[in-house]
């Protein structure tokens, strides 16, 4: 088992190095596991003979923190980490999160807001000409001008704000090796303008072949319709086979140019990436604080695929990983599983086998391998394409092999099963074996909503498809003698969701007879269709106007409606029912969500005789009235 890459100059010198080729700066703690992008890119470069030093979670207030190795021979690689730093720090309501799973002991405060730009500017203060290459999801989704939820405005490409030279967007293996080779050969960084999967700055477009000219940054900052139109062009140019270069003007500052995406990895390339000599551990320097929580979540999970042709509107995968499925071989996954069984902490359970969508193991149709995905059509939405090849056989075969590995007691599937894909499969073998072998009491699925109007804007199948899945799931449980439940994920406040739709979802939750422990309020993260709708009120692919719940009070009401049983939500639920014209849901009938408001003056419920007498007494009532009057004056 290989050692960790050096994290300081002493470790560099112990390897006999006088200098590193690349310094990798990341907002995550150092975890040498293939679920972490920093581990993949650093090990990949190492495998090609490059010397890489790791600076993890540097003190962004001290420029000395990025001078650990001195100036690298070829350049700095900068990433915010596995998560966007703003999402990592803040809830959708703007509150600070209490824990950071990618930091030692889950502590917050080890990375700055907008980490990519902060780190890059810190480097540029000291190393004026050293190439800086940005990567990771934060840079990838901010590669062109984008609506920023936290600032509530359109921000420039992160290249403009960071002082960096290039962005390696998407998954990055192909582009980072090409960048390294170009720098090694002596090509100045400003002339590296030809690599797929990269974004660069330039003064003019003389070196760009037939680019699509997007509206300028100034134009989309002032005109939401133009912003939506620009986003639609970008969305249709995310496929490596059909995409064209795109250029965005910044006036006298020049252009930001995005090259087409890099080609997807072949299965052999995927296998090679996951066979690199990872230690599969967090660095020992974190042991005192209890290690890195994020590693514990994925330590005994297997990544079997990349990409997703599900194309949910609120998901950034189309922009980041793309719609073409890339998979690892059975042999690669079995080898990794066998390595897991040798870990002293392994208890016999593989926690997950999947990726963005667990049960996707092949492109949605064969033509994608030579011609790419359709520019103006989705594979599953609004209904499955007639060319969609629905086939779980390879996945079933893989799961059977994993179950047979010595020391493996159980193989779970937790990364998400696409229920409409399961329903579309006429062969129910996968569903039967899923129920029999890969669920532990509860299967988590993501219908997201019950209103077809909202589901249309989410890019999800109609509610009837989910209901069909539930019937098939229940039937499979009966046939296998199991009693297991489907636990749905729902989302509030998505574009298109009026108060009436929110109440309809609350009624569905009521009829299910359970209260969700957590409710996901729509989070407008960069570079998703839903975020474009949120900002502009326009569906960028159709031009249709979309209702958007933006007011914090309305968002709180929609969220509260799904947890209507919580007494703390009563006032919000009542307000929502009034706004929706659904006061029929206030009462004592079993279909009602809440009971009537207590009449404090008379001691009765809002309807005669419904809640009995108020036993607090006259003094108590007078005191409450006084308090109310004080609040009213304030």
Backbone torsions as a table, in degrees:
resi	resn	phi	psi	omega
1	UNK	NA	128.2	-177.6
2	UNK	-70.3	156.7	173.8
3	UNK	-76.0	168.0	171.6
4	UNK	-66.8	157.0	171.8
5	UNK	-69.0	154.8	-175.4
6	UNK	-63.4	141.1	178.1
7	UNK	-113.9	0.6	176.5
8	UNK	-154.9	173.1	-175.4
9	UNK	-65.8	-35.3	179.9
10	UNK	-60.8	-46.9	179.3
11	UNK	-65.6	-33.0	176.3
12	UNK	-62.5	-46.2	-178.1
13	UNK	-68.3	-31.5	177.6
14	UNK	-64.3	-24.8	176.3
15	UNK	-82.9	-2.7	-177.7
16	UNK	83.1	16.2	179.4
17	UNK	-93.8	141.8	172.3
18	UNK	-99.5	-11.0	-176.3
19	UNK	-164.2	152.0	174.1
20	UNK	-100.8	155.4	176.2
21	UNK	-80.0	-43.5	179.4
22	UNK	-130.5	141.8	168.4
23	UNK	-108.1	123.3	179.2
24	UNK	-98.8	115.4	179.2
25	UNK	-106.3	123.8	-176.9
26	UNK	-136.9	151.0	178.4
27	UNK	-81.7	-7.7	176.9
28	UNK	-92.8	157.7	167.8
29	UNK	-64.7	163.9	-176.3
30	UNK	-82.5	106.3	175.2
31	UNK	-121.9	117.3	-176.0
32	UNK	-92.8	70.1	-176.7
33	UNK	-138.5	141.2	-174.8
34	UNK	-67.2	-2.0	171.1
35	UNK	-81.4	-7.2	179.5
36	UNK	-108.2	123.9	-178.2
37	UNK	-57.7	-36.4	-179.6
38	UNK	-62.7	-36.5	178.5
39	UNK	-67.6	-43.4	-178.7
40	UNK	-62.9	-50.4	-175.4
41	UNK	-66.6	-42.0	-178.8
42	UNK	-67.4	-41.6	178.4
43	UNK	-69.6	-34.8	178.2
44	UNK	-63.8	-45.1	177.8
45	UNK	-63.8	-41.0	177.2
46	UNK	-58.3	-40.6	-178.1
47	UNK	-65.8	-20.4	177.7
48	UNK	-97.2	10.7	174.6
49	UNK	94.0	4.4	179.2
50	UNK	-86.1	146.5	177.8
51	UNK	-94.9	122.0	-174.7
52	UNK	-121.8	129.8	173.0
53	UNK	-109.3	143.3	-175.6
54	UNK	-107.0	125.4	169.9
55	UNK	-117.1	105.0	-173.3
56	UNK	-107.2	125.7	179.9
57	UNK	53.6	58.4	177.2
58	UNK	-67.3	157.6	175.1
59	UNK	-75.3	104.6	-172.9
60	UNK	-71.5	-5.0	177.3
61	UNK	-92.1	-5.9	-178.1
62	UNK	-125.9	114.6	-178.6
63	UNK	-66.0	-21.0	177.2
64	UNK	-63.0	-22.2	-176.2
65	UNK	-68.3	-19.9	177.6
66	UNK	-106.0	12.1	178.5
67	UNK	-106.5	16.3	-174.9
68	UNK	-54.4	-42.9	-176.6
69	UNK	-102.7	2.1	-171.6
70	UNK	76.8	-163.7	-178.9
71	UNK	-80.2	124.7	178.3
72	UNK	-69.8	155.8	-177.3
73	UNK	-67.0	-37.5	-174.5
74	UNK	-112.2	-36.1	179.7
75	UNK	164.7	173.1	175.2
76	UNK	-100.6	137.9	171.9
77	UNK	-109.4	126.6	-171.8
78	UNK	-126.4	129.5	178.6
79	UNK	-141.5	145.6	174.3
80	UNK	-74.8	-18.2	-177.8
81	UNK	119.0	-166.7	-177.3
82	UNK	-70.0	-20.0	179.8
83	UNK	-121.2	151.6	168.6
84	UNK	-60.1	132.7	-174.7
85	UNK	-65.1	-31.4	-179.9
86	UNK	-73.6	-39.9	175.7
87	UNK	-66.5	-36.1	178.3
88	UNK	-62.8	-33.5	-173.9
89	UNK	-93.1	-31.9	-168.7
90	UNK	-127.2	143.8	170.5
91	UNK	-78.1	171.2	-180.0
92	UNK	-63.1	-24.8	178.0
93	UNK	-86.2	3.5	176.3
94	UNK	88.6	5.1	179.5
95	UNK	-81.8	148.2	178.2
96	UNK	-71.0	132.7	174.2
97	UNK	-71.5	155.5	-176.5
98	UNK	-92.4	-21.2	-175.9
99	UNK	-136.7	148.8	175.2
100	UNK	-122.3	105.7	-174.4
101	UNK	-66.0	-14.6	-178.1
102	UNK	-100.5	13.5	179.0
103	UNK	-121.3	156.7	-177.7
104	UNK	-56.8	128.3	179.3
105	UNK	65.7	10.7	-178.4
106	UNK	75.0	14.4	-177.4
107	UNK	-69.6	142.4	171.4
108	UNK	-87.0	165.7	172.6
109	UNK	94.5	8.4	-177.8
110	UNK	-95.7	2.1	177.4
111	UNK	-146.2	154.1	179.8
112	UNK	-85.9	164.9	165.6
113	UNK	-62.2	146.6	178.9
114	UNK	49.9	55.1	-169.5
115	UNK	-57.4	-40.0	-177.1
116	UNK	-58.6	-47.9	-178.7
117	UNK	-68.0	-39.4	-178.5
118	UNK	-65.1	-49.0	179.7
119	UNK	-61.0	-44.4	-176.9
120	UNK	-63.6	-43.4	178.1
121	UNK	-65.5	-35.2	177.0
122	UNK	-62.8	-42.3	177.7
123	UNK	-64.2	-44.5	-175.6
124	UNK	-65.6	-25.2	176.8
125	UNK	-61.0	-32.8	-176.6
126	UNK	-100.7	-45.4	-175.1
127	UNK	-108.6	94.6	-169.4
128	UNK	-69.0	-31.8	-173.1
129	UNK	-118.6	-4.7	-178.6
130	UNK	-65.9	131.1	178.9
131	UNK	-58.2	137.7	176.0
132	UNK	-123.0	121.7	-179.8
133	UNK	-113.6	122.9	178.8
134	UNK	-92.0	147.8	175.9
135	UNK	-154.4	-176.1	-179.3
136	UNK	87.1	171.5	-170.4
137	UNK	-67.1	-34.8	-178.7
138	UNK	-62.7	-47.8	179.0
139	UNK	-70.5	-39.2	-177.0
140	UNK	-59.0	-42.6	-175.9
141	UNK	-87.2	-3.1	177.4
142	UNK	-117.8	25.2	-173.4
143	UNK	-70.5	-28.0	173.0
144	UNK	-120.1	176.7	178.8
145	UNK	-56.8	141.8	-171.2
146	UNK	-151.4	150.9	173.3
147	UNK	-73.2	130.4	-179.9
148	UNK	-109.9	113.1	-176.3
149	UNK	-62.4	-37.5	-174.0
150	UNK	-73.0	-31.9	174.6
151	UNK	-94.9	-12.6	-176.8
152	UNK	54.0	48.0	176.3
153	UNK	-159.6	170.1	176.1
154	UNK	-82.8	125.9	177.4
155	UNK	-105.4	156.2	179.2
156	UNK	-70.2	166.2	170.5
157	UNK	-52.3	142.6	-179.3
158	UNK	-63.2	-20.8	175.2
159	UNK	-63.0	-35.6	-179.0
160	UNK	-72.4	-33.0	-175.6
161	UNK	-90.6	-11.2	-170.9
162	UNK	-106.4	-20.3	-174.3
163	UNK	78.1	5.9	179.5
164	UNK	-78.0	171.2	-175.6
165	UNK	-102.6	-40.5	-174.3
166	UNK	-141.6	149.0	166.8
167	UNK	-110.8	129.2	167.9
168	UNK	-96.1	101.6	-173.8
169	UNK	-97.0	165.6	-175.5
170	UNK	76.9	-151.8	-174.3
171	UNK	-78.4	-25.0	160.3
172	UNK	90.2	-11.6	-175.1
173	UNK	-61.3	-48.3	-178.8
174	UNK	-64.4	-48.8	-172.9
175	UNK	-68.6	-36.5	-177.5
176	UNK	-68.2	-35.2	177.4
177	UNK	-68.9	-38.5	177.7
178	UNK	-67.0	-38.9	177.0
179	UNK	-63.2	-45.1	179.9
180	UNK	-60.7	-43.3	179.7
181	UNK	-64.2	-39.3	179.4
182	UNK	-65.6	-45.2	178.0
183	UNK	-63.9	-41.1	179.2
184	UNK	-60.8	-35.7	-178.2
185	UNK	-80.5	-2.5	176.0
186	UNK	94.1	7.8	178.1
187	UNK	-71.6	126.1	177.2
188	UNK	-58.6	142.7	-173.8
189	UNK	-59.6	-32.8	-179.2
190	UNK	-70.2	-12.4	178.3
191	UNK	-99.8	1.6	177.6
192	UNK	-87.1	82.8	-172.4
193	UNK	-119.4	7.7	-167.1
194	UNK	-117.1	2.7	-171.0
195	UNK	-90.2	127.2	176.8
196	UNK	-62.4	143.6	179.8
197	UNK	82.1	19.7	179.2
198	UNK	-129.2	160.5	174.9
199	UNK	-129.1	138.5	-177.5
200	UNK	-141.8	167.2	177.2
201	UNK	-102.7	147.9	174.7
202	UNK	-156.2	156.8	-179.5
203	UNK	-79.2	-33.9	177.7
204	UNK	-142.9	178.0	-173.7
205	UNK	-104.2	23.4	-176.6
206	UNK	-66.3	-23.7	-178.2
207	UNK	-98.5	5.6	-176.1
208	UNK	-110.0	127.3	-175.7
209	UNK	-88.9	114.0	175.3
210	UNK	46.5	59.9	179.2
211	UNK	-75.6	153.5	168.3
212	UNK	-81.0	123.7	179.4
213	UNK	-86.6	109.9	176.8
214	UNK	-78.7	158.9	171.5
215	UNK	-54.9	149.7	-177.1
216	UNK	-69.7	162.4	177.0
217	UNK	-56.9	-42.6	-179.7
218	UNK	-61.8	-41.3	-177.9
219	UNK	-66.5	-47.2	-176.7
220	UNK	-73.6	-19.8	176.4
221	UNK	-71.4	-25.3	-175.4
222	UNK	-104.8	-18.5	-172.8
223	UNK	-130.0	109.8	-177.2
224	UNK	-68.0	-31.1	177.9
225	UNK	-64.8	-42.7	177.5
226	UNK	-66.1	-35.4	176.8
227	UNK	-60.3	-46.6	-180.0
228	UNK	-62.6	-39.8	179.9
229	UNK	-66.1	-41.0	177.9
230	UNK	-63.2	-42.8	-179.9
231	UNK	-63.0	-39.2	179.8
232	UNK	-61.3	-40.6	178.1
233	UNK	-63.6	-43.3	179.5
234	UNK	-63.4	-42.1	-178.2
235	UNK	-62.2	-35.1	-178.6
236	UNK	-83.0	-2.2	179.6
237	UNK	-120.8	47.6	178.6
238	UNK	-110.0	7.3	-177.8
239	UNK	-105.0	130.6	-175.5
240	UNK	-65.4	-21.3	-178.8
241	UNK	-83.8	-32.1	-171.5
242	UNK	-116.4	-14.0	-174.0
243	UNK	-66.9	149.0	175.9
244	UNK	-111.2	157.3	171.9
245	UNK	-60.9	145.7	178.9
246	UNK	-127.5	140.8	-178.0
247	UNK	-125.8	135.2	-179.1
248	UNK	-122.6	123.2	-174.9
249	UNK	-83.5	141.2	173.9
250	UNK	-123.4	36.8	177.0
251	UNK	63.5	-129.5	-177.2
252	UNK	-68.0	-14.7	179.8
253	UNK	-83.0	-5.1	176.2
254	UNK	99.7	-146.6	-173.9
255	UNK	-128.1	152.7	163.5
256	UNK	-107.1	126.7	-177.6
257	UNK	-117.3	129.8	174.9
258	UNK	-105.9	120.4	172.2
259	UNK	-76.2	160.2	176.0
260	UNK	-57.4	157.4	179.5
261	UNK	-61.2	155.1	173.8
262	UNK	-67.5	154.8	177.2
263	UNK	-65.9	147.3	177.7
264	UNK	-63.8	154.5	177.4
265	UNK	-70.8	141.5	171.3
266	UNK	-73.3	168.0	179.0
267	UNK	-62.6	-37.8	178.7
268	UNK	-63.5	-41.4	178.5
269	UNK	-65.7	-41.7	177.1
270	UNK	-59.2	-45.4	179.5
271	UNK	-60.4	-42.0	-179.9
272	UNK	-63.0	-40.5	-179.9
273	UNK	-61.8	-43.0	-176.4
274	UNK	-83.4	-5.4	176.8
275	UNK	-97.1	2.1	179.2
276	UNK	-63.8	157.9	-169.8
277	UNK	-79.5	62.6	176.6
278	UNK	-69.5	145.4	172.2
279	UNK	-77.1	-20.9	-178.8
280	UNK	62.2	31.0	-179.7
281	UNK	-135.9	164.2	167.7
282	UNK	-84.4	155.5	-176.5
283	UNK	-62.0	141.1	-178.6
284	UNK	-57.2	-20.3	-178.4
285	UNK	-66.0	-12.1	-179.5
286	UNK	-97.5	-2.9	-174.5
287	UNK	-59.7	-36.7	-177.9
288	UNK	-59.3	-31.8	-178.9
289	UNK	-97.6	7.4	174.9
290	UNK	95.6	13.1	177.3
291	UNK	81.9	-163.5	-175.8
292	UNK	-113.8	113.9	-176.2
293	UNK	-54.3	-37.0	-177.1
294	UNK	-61.4	-31.4	179.2
295	UNK	-66.8	-39.0	-179.0
296	UNK	-62.7	-29.2	-179.4
297	UNK	-70.7	-32.0	-172.0
298	UNK	-119.4	1.5	-173.5
299	UNK	-56.1	-37.8	-178.2
300	UNK	-114.3	37.6	175.0
301	UNK	-117.3	154.4	-178.7
302	UNK	-116.3	127.7	173.2
303	UNK	-87.8	112.0	-175.9
304	UNK	-102.8	-16.8	-177.8
305	UNK	-152.2	168.9	174.1
306	UNK	-136.1	160.7	178.8
307	UNK	80.6	162.1	-179.7
308	UNK	-158.1	126.6	175.8
309	UNK	-96.8	13.2	176.0
310	UNK	-70.6	-36.7	173.3
311	UNK	55.0	46.0	172.5
312	UNK	-62.4	139.1	-174.1
313	UNK	-63.5	-31.0	-175.6
314	UNK	-88.9	3.7	-176.1
315	UNK	-104.9	139.1	-178.5
316	UNK	-89.7	5.3	-175.2
317	UNK	-61.9	-33.1	179.1
318	UNK	-59.1	-40.3	-179.5
319	UNK	-79.6	-26.3	-171.5
320	UNK	-101.1	-57.0	-178.7
321	UNK	-97.8	-21.2	-179.7
322	UNK	88.9	174.4	-175.2
323	UNK	-96.6	-8.9	-178.7
324	UNK	-86.8	125.8	-179.1
325	UNK	-71.0	135.2	173.6
326	UNK	-125.1	131.9	-173.6
327	UNK	-130.0	155.7	171.8
328	UNK	-92.1	156.3	178.7
329	UNK	-74.4	161.3	175.4
330	UNK	-59.1	-41.2	-176.9
331	UNK	-62.1	-41.7	179.6
332	UNK	-62.8	-44.6	-178.3
333	UNK	-69.2	-38.9	179.1
334	UNK	-65.9	-39.2	178.1
335	UNK	-62.4	-43.1	178.4
336	UNK	-66.1	-39.0	178.6
337	UNK	-61.9	-40.2	178.4
338	UNK	-64.7	-36.3	175.3
339	UNK	-61.9	-39.8	178.1
340	UNK	-58.5	-42.6	-175.2
341	UNK	-65.1	-17.1	179.1
342	UNK	-86.8	-9.2	179.1
343	UNK	-73.3	136.1	-177.2
344	UNK	-65.2	-20.2	179.3
345	UNK	-89.9	-4.2	-177.8
346	UNK	-71.9	127.0	-177.0
347	UNK	-105.6	6.1	179.0
348	UNK	104.8	3.0	-174.2
349	UNK	-119.3	120.0	169.1
350	UNK	-87.5	119.0	-168.9
351	UNK	-77.5	-24.5	-178.5
352	UNK	-163.8	148.8	171.4
353	UNK	-135.2	102.3	-176.1
354	UNK	-179.8	-144.6	-177.3
355	UNK	-176.4	-143.9	176.6
356	UNK	-53.5	-41.9	171.9
357	UNK	-132.9	122.6	-169.2
358	UNK	-62.0	-43.5	-169.7
359	UNK	-93.5	15.3	171.4
360	UNK	-92.2	118.7	179.6
361	UNK	-128.8	12.8	179.8
362	UNK	-160.7	158.2	173.9
363	UNK	-58.0	154.0	-176.3
364	UNK	-66.6	-26.9	172.5
365	UNK	-153.0	159.1	-172.4
366	UNK	-66.4	-29.5	-175.0
367	UNK	-65.5	-20.7	-179.7
368	UNK	-62.4	-26.2	-177.1
369	UNK	-72.5	-17.1	180.0
370	UNK	-125.0	-27.3	-175.8
371	UNK	-118.3	-8.8	179.6
372	UNK	86.1	-178.4	-179.0
373	UNK	-83.2	159.9	179.3
374	UNK	-67.2	137.4	-177.5
375	UNK	-76.5	-32.7	-173.5
376	UNK	-119.4	21.9	-179.7
377	UNK	-146.4	141.6	176.0
378	UNK	-95.4	156.6	-176.7
379	UNK	-77.5	-36.3	-174.5
380	UNK	-116.6	-16.6	-173.5
381	UNK	-116.9	139.9	-0.1
382	UNK	-77.3	-20.6	172.6
383	UNK	-135.5	159.9	-179.5
384	UNK	-57.7	135.5	177.5
385	UNK	-62.5	146.6	-179.3
386	UNK	-64.2	-20.0	179.4
387	UNK	-92.6	-0.2	-178.7
388	UNK	-65.0	129.0	176.5
389	UNK	-99.1	106.1	-178.4
390	UNK	-95.7	115.7	-174.1
391	UNK	-157.1	115.1	178.9
392	UNK	-99.7	3.7	-171.0
393	UNK	-60.8	-41.2	-179.4
394	UNK	-65.1	-40.2	179.6
395	UNK	-66.9	-42.6	177.5
396	UNK	-60.3	-44.5	179.5
397	UNK	-61.2	-43.4	178.4
398	UNK	-61.0	-47.0	-178.8
399	UNK	-63.0	-37.6	177.9
400	UNK	-63.1	-42.2	179.2
401	UNK	-64.7	-40.9	-179.9
402	UNK	-65.8	-35.8	179.4
403	UNK	-65.7	-23.4	-176.2
404	UNK	-88.7	-4.9	-178.4
405	UNK	-68.9	131.3	176.9
406	UNK	-55.2	141.5	-179.4
407	UNK	80.2	-7.2	176.6
408	UNK	-90.5	116.5	179.5
409	UNK	-89.5	-38.6	-174.1
410	UNK	-152.6	143.0	176.3
411	UNK	-118.9	115.6	-179.1
412	UNK	-97.3	158.3	171.6
413	UNK	-121.4	114.3	-175.7
414	UNK	-126.1	-11.1	-172.4
415	UNK	-82.7	2.4	174.3
416	UNK	114.2	119.9	175.9
417	UNK	-102.8	129.5	-179.8
418	UNK	-81.5	102.4	-168.9
419	UNK	-66.6	-31.0	179.5
420	UNK	-71.0	-29.7	175.2
421	UNK	-69.4	-37.4	177.0
422	UNK	-65.2	-44.7	179.5
423	UNK	-62.3	-37.4	-177.8
424	UNK	-70.6	-15.7	-179.5
425	UNK	-84.0	115.5	-179.7
426	UNK	-70.0	-25.5	176.7
427	UNK	-86.1	114.8	-173.6
428	UNK	-93.3	19.0	179.8
429	UNK	-60.7	-45.0	-178.1
430	UNK	-62.2	-45.9	-178.7
431	UNK	-61.1	-41.4	179.9
432	UNK	-63.9	-45.0	-178.5
433	UNK	-73.8	-30.3	173.3
434	UNK	-57.7	-49.4	-179.1
435	UNK	-66.5	-40.1	-173.8
436	UNK	-76.0	-34.2	-169.4
437	UNK	-123.6	-20.0	-164.9
438	UNK	-122.9	11.9	177.6
439	UNK	-122.1	141.7	177.6
440	UNK	-116.0	74.6	176.3
441	UNK	86.9	-41.5	-177.0
442	UNK	-135.8	136.0	173.9
443	UNK	-110.4	121.8	179.5
444	UNK	-88.7	125.2	178.4
445	UNK	-130.3	163.5	-171.8
446	UNK	-126.1	76.4	174.0
447	UNK	-70.1	-26.5	175.5
448	UNK	73.7	-37.0	178.9
449	UNK	-161.5	175.1	178.6
450	UNK	-118.8	-10.6	179.2
451	UNK	-87.9	123.8	179.1
452	UNK	-62.3	-28.4	177.6
453	UNK	-63.8	-46.1	179.4
454	UNK	-69.4	-42.7	-179.1
455	UNK	-60.2	-32.1	177.4
456	UNK	-60.7	-44.3	179.3
457	UNK	-73.9	-24.1	176.7
458	UNK	-78.8	-14.2	-175.1
459	UNK	73.9	27.4	-178.5
460	UNK	-108.9	157.2	180.0
461	UNK	-67.0	163.7	-179.5
462	UNK	-63.1	158.8	-177.0
463	UNK	-61.5	-29.3	-179.5
464	UNK	-62.4	-29.8	178.8
465	UNK	-68.4	-40.8	177.7
466	UNK	-64.6	-41.0	178.2
467	UNK	-62.3	-38.6	176.6
468	UNK	-63.1	-41.7	177.4
469	UNK	-60.7	-43.3	-179.7
470	UNK	-60.5	-39.0	178.6
471	UNK	-65.3	-43.6	179.7
472	UNK	-67.7	-36.8	178.9
473	UNK	-65.4	-43.9	179.0
474	UNK	-64.8	-40.5	178.9
475	UNK	-63.6	-40.8	178.5
476	UNK	-64.4	-37.5	177.5
477	UNK	-63.9	-42.8	179.9
478	UNK	-62.8	-42.0	-177.7
479	UNK	-67.8	-28.1	-179.2
480	UNK	-99.7	5.3	177.8
481	UNK	70.0	26.0	-178.8
482	UNK	-104.0	158.2	171.7
483	UNK	-129.3	88.6	-175.5
484	UNK	-126.5	155.2	-172.1
485	UNK	-118.7	150.4	171.8
486	UNK	-94.7	122.3	180.0
487	UNK	-104.7	113.4	-174.1
488	UNK	-86.6	145.9	168.1
489	UNK	-95.4	132.8	176.6
490	UNK	-123.9	154.6	-179.2
491	UNK	-125.5	135.3	177.4
492	UNK	-102.3	159.1	169.8
493	UNK	64.2	22.1	175.5
494	UNK	-71.4	147.0	174.4
495	UNK	-47.6	135.1	-177.1
496	UNK	97.2	-11.2	-176.7
497	UNK	-94.2	102.7	174.2
498	UNK	-82.0	177.4	179.6
499	UNK	-65.1	-30.9	178.7
500	UNK	-65.0	-41.0	177.8
501	UNK	-67.7	-35.5	178.6
502	UNK	-65.0	-39.4	177.4
503	UNK	-67.1	-38.2	178.4
504	UNK	-61.7	-38.5	177.1
505	UNK	-66.5	-39.3	177.2
506	UNK	-61.6	-38.8	177.7
507	UNK	-64.7	-37.2	178.4
508	UNK	-65.4	-43.9	177.7
509	UNK	-60.6	-41.7	177.1
510	UNK	-58.2	-45.7	-177.3
511	UNK	-69.2	-26.9	175.3
512	UNK	-70.2	-27.4	178.4
513	UNK	81.9	23.5	176.6
514	UNK	-140.3	156.3	177.7
515	UNK	-111.4	120.8	179.7
516	UNK	-59.5	132.3	177.7
517	UNK	-67.9	-36.3	178.2
518	UNK	-129.1	144.0	178.3
519	UNK	-122.1	128.2	178.8
520	UNK	-89.1	111.8	173.0
521	UNK	-83.4	135.2	-178.1
522	UNK	-52.6	130.1	-177.2
523	UNK	-114.4	111.3	-177.0
524	UNK	-77.7	85.0	178.3
525	UNK	-87.9	157.2	-174.4
526	UNK	-60.2	146.2	169.0
527	UNK	66.6	40.2	168.9
528	UNK	-122.4	154.0	176.4
529	UNK	-57.1	-41.7	-177.1
530	UNK	-65.2	-37.2	178.6
531	UNK	-66.8	-37.9	175.5
532	UNK	-61.5	-42.8	176.6
533	UNK	-62.4	-42.3	-179.2
534	UNK	-58.8	-45.8	-176.1
535	UNK	-74.2	-43.4	-171.2
536	UNK	-96.1	-23.0	-172.1
537	UNK	73.6	17.7	-177.8
538	UNK	-129.2	137.0	170.8
539	UNK	-79.0	114.6	-171.0
540	UNK	-64.3	-24.9	-177.1
541	UNK	-87.6	-17.5	-178.3
542	UNK	-121.0	-18.7	-175.6
543	UNK	79.9	1.0	-177.6
544	UNK	-70.6	139.7	175.0
545	UNK	-74.5	140.3	-174.2
546	UNK	-128.0	133.1	173.9
547	UNK	-70.8	135.2	-177.7
548	UNK	-129.1	119.0	174.0
549	UNK	-79.3	100.9	-178.0
550	UNK	-106.1	-28.9	-176.1
551	UNK	-61.0	128.4	-178.3
552	UNK	-55.3	-34.6	179.5
553	UNK	-67.1	-44.1	179.6
554	UNK	-64.7	-40.3	178.5
555	UNK	-62.7	-40.0	178.5
556	UNK	-64.4	-37.8	179.0
557	UNK	-65.4	-46.4	-179.2
558	UNK	-61.0	-39.3	179.1
559	UNK	-67.7	-41.7	-178.1
560	UNK	-65.9	-32.7	-177.9
561	UNK	-59.6	-32.5	179.4
562	UNK	-75.1	-16.2	177.4
563	UNK	-122.6	49.7	-173.4
564	UNK	-64.8	-20.8	-179.2
565	UNK	-75.0	-18.3	179.5
566	UNK	-70.8	118.1	-178.5
567	UNK	-55.4	-30.1	-179.2
568	UNK	-67.3	-17.9	-177.7
569	UNK	-96.4	1.3	-170.0
570	UNK	-57.8	-45.9	-178.1
571	UNK	-63.0	-42.4	179.3
572	UNK	-66.2	-40.8	179.8
573	UNK	-63.5	-44.4	179.4
574	UNK	-60.8	-42.8	179.1
575	UNK	-62.5	-40.9	178.7
576	UNK	-64.0	-41.5	179.3
577	UNK	-65.2	-37.5	176.5
578	UNK	-64.1	-46.1	-178.8
579	UNK	-62.9	-33.8	-178.7
580	UNK	-85.7	-4.2	-176.3
581	UNK	67.1	36.4	-176.7
582	UNK	-121.8	47.1	177.5
583	UNK	-68.9	-7.6	173.7
584	UNK	-66.7	-13.3	178.7
585	UNK	-92.9	9.1	173.2
586	UNK	-107.7	115.6	-178.4
587	UNK	163.7	-159.3	-175.3
588	UNK	-111.6	-1.2	176.7
589	UNK	-67.0	151.9	-177.7
590	UNK	-63.5	-18.1	177.9
591	UNK	-86.2	-8.7	-178.2
592	UNK	-76.0	149.1	179.6
593	UNK	-86.7	-40.8	179.7
594	UNK	-137.0	162.3	176.9
595	UNK	-88.0	164.4	-178.9
596	UNK	-63.5	157.6	177.2
597	UNK	-69.2	138.9	177.0
598	UNK	-70.2	131.7	174.8
599	UNK	-83.3	102.7	-171.9
600	UNK	-69.4	-28.7	-177.8
601	UNK	-74.8	-42.5	-176.4
602	UNK	-94.1	-15.1	-179.3
603	UNK	78.4	17.5	178.1
604	UNK	-122.5	167.9	176.3
605	UNK	-71.4	174.4	-178.5
606	UNK	-63.8	-22.5	174.0
607	UNK	-114.9	141.8	-169.9
608	UNK	-50.4	125.4	172.8
609	UNK	73.1	11.7	-170.5
610	UNK	-84.6	-28.6	-176.8
611	UNK	-122.7	12.6	176.8
612	UNK	73.8	-165.4	-172.8
613	UNK	-94.4	152.5	173.4
614	UNK	-84.4	116.9	-175.2
615	UNK	-93.0	8.3	-176.4
616	UNK	-72.6	-27.0	177.5
617	UNK	96.1	166.6	-173.9
618	UNK	-62.9	-43.6	-178.2
619	UNK	-62.0	-40.2	179.1
620	UNK	-62.2	-41.7	179.5
621	UNK	-65.8	-40.7	179.9
622	UNK	-62.9	-39.6	179.9
623	UNK	-63.1	-43.1	-179.8
624	UNK	-63.5	-40.9	179.2
625	UNK	-62.1	-41.0	179.4
626	UNK	-61.9	-44.6	179.0
627	UNK	-61.6	-42.6	-179.6
628	UNK	-62.6	-41.3	-179.3
629	UNK	-65.6	-36.7	177.4
630	UNK	-63.0	-46.8	179.0
631	UNK	-61.2	-37.1	-178.3
632	UNK	-65.5	-41.5	178.7
633	UNK	-65.2	-38.9	178.5
634	UNK	-61.3	NA	NA
